[in-house]
Structure formats: C-alpha cells, structure tokens
C-alpha cells in the first residue's frame, strides 16, 4: 500500500462520542467560545484573525469580483475580513449559528452539505478552522476540486492540530479555563472535535491538488499555532475517480 493509499484508508473516520457530562454543556460552551465570552476564548479569537486575514488576502483591497464558497461558515464571522463580492455562498448545516448574524444579508445561498451544490463553479472555495473537524475529509477536498472554476483556488486555514505548540497552547489556556468552569478535561472535547491532524489535512490536500503552498503562524509547520494552505490546479480526474472507487 502506498503512502497516499494508507492515508486515504483512514477515512471516513468515526467521531468519538461525548460522555453525558459533556453533552449537557456542549452548546453553551460552543456559543461562549465563538462569542469570545471568556478570557481564553477572547484571546483565541484575536489569534485566529491570522487565519482569516490569510484566507482573505487574495481579494482584500484588490477590487476583484469573485464567486466564493465558504465551507463551515459558522456564525459568518469571516465576512468581517471579506470585501463585498458578486456572489458569496456558504456551507453550514447549523442554521442557529448564522441566522442572527449581522452578515446574513451578504450571503446569497446557504447549503447544508457540499453534495447539494450542482451546476455551479466558484473562483474561490475557502474554509477557516473546519477541515480538522471533517470525518470524511477526502470527499470534501475532492468535491472542492470539482467545484472550482478554471484557475480557481482552495484556501484553507487550520489550527496546527497534532503539534507540540498548538497542544501546549490550548492546554495552558482554554484547557485550564474549561476545567475550572466545568470540572472536566478539555482533552475529551478536543478528541471529539478535532478528528484530523494538520499533517493529515496537508497530505489529503496534496493528493487532490497539484499545487499546494503552505504558510504558518509560528516557526514552521511543526512548531506553529495555525497553518494556511493555498491550493490550485486540482487533479480533476483523480477527484472524479475517488468517488467511483469508494
């Protein structure tokens, strides 16, 4: 089995179930975390701005009119960094996250899943802090390759899951705060949420795209908090064949 085959054989993954104590506080914790309602989450949001700026760098201040699809749009907080565009669509299965957002009027179409999109092409497909959560990551990446317009790019920013600096970062901030607030280990929640490491995500992107450029918020990809990938030239035949061989 080749290295690529070995990586793809890990998917789809099975998300670990949350114990009852975690399920009871999950929604409250998620909302507080996204709203920056605590010291640790407020700091995290400020640091995450690096990911948003990198993803938006290709259109910020350029005046370019692009068609954009955002995967995992959440509460639409990335739109703060995006200029007005002729078309901005999102994939987000949880309506309660975006329905009250002040940016909702800027979104043309909302899809619950990538598979709902047909007969469309996008100049840009973007995603911030989502690919680490996807149990069937190769399917998403392959479908992105098929949805890109000629010359289009997939722009992905992720936490450096699986690396020392990232792990120490959440353990010494959010992890401590979570235990003090709930008396529970944050590691259990992280294992439930982050099913993919940064290395796995980088590997999958390189399987389906011929050109993958990486930048890091840190010393290098092994010692960093966040990573950004600009992917172009999708291998369309490989993307198509992936679904035929599953």
Helices and strands as residue ranges (DSSP letters): H 3-8, H 20-35, H 39-56, E 67-71, G 77-81, E 87-91, H 95-98, G 104-106, E 110-111, G 114-116, E 122-128, G 131-133, H 137-147, E 148-159, H 164-172, H 174-182, H 186-193, H 198-208, E 209-220, E 223-234, H 236-244
